[in-house]
Amino acid sequence: FSLFDKNGDGQITSKELGTVMRSLGQNPSESELQDMINEVDADSNGTIDFP
């Protein structure tokens, strides 16, 4: 989780997810990134949280 959570706040934002995806050779749109987050966003705050 900490590899994705660049600022260490316990949440992964679409920006942080995009940075990691691009480093892996992917180029998702902002909409695609938000869709990925929405699929696992348990509390609907727009981020992926580490419990």
C-alpha positions in Angstrom: 0.0 0.0 0.0 2.8 2.4 0.9 4.2 2.1 -2.7 1.0 3.7 -4.0 0.4 6.1 -1.1 3.1 8.6 -2.0 2.3 11.2 0.6 1.7 8.6 3.4 -1.7 9.8 4.4 -3.3 6.3 4.4 -5.3 7.0 1.2 -4.6 6.4 -2.5 -6.0 9.2 -4.7 -6.6 8.9 -8.4 -3.4 11.0 -8.9 -1.3 8.6 -6.9 -2.9 5.6 -8.7 -2.2 7.3 -12.1 1.4 7.8 -11.2 1.9 4.2 -10.3 0.0 3.0 -13.4 2.1 5.1 -15.7 5.3 3.9 -14.1 4.1 0.4 -15.1 3.6 1.4 -18.7 -0.1 2.0 -18.6 -1.8 5.3 -19.5 -5.3 5.3 -18.0 -7.6 8.3 -18.3 -8.7 10.2 -15.2 -12.2 8.6 -15.7 -10.7 5.1 -15.8 -8.6 5.8 -12.7 -11.7 7.1 -10.8 -13.7 4.0 -12.0 -10.9 1.7 -10.5 -11.0 3.6 -7.2 -14.8 3.5 -7.1 -14.8 -0.3 -7.4 -13.0 -0.6 -4.1 -13.9 2.6 -2.3 -15.6 1.2 0.8 -16.6 4.6 2.3 -17.4 6.5 -0.9 -14.8 9.3 -0.2 -13.2 9.0 -3.6 -10.0 7.4 -2.4 -8.7 3.9 -1.5 -8.2 3.8 2.3 -5.9 1.6 4.3 -7.9 0.4 7.3 
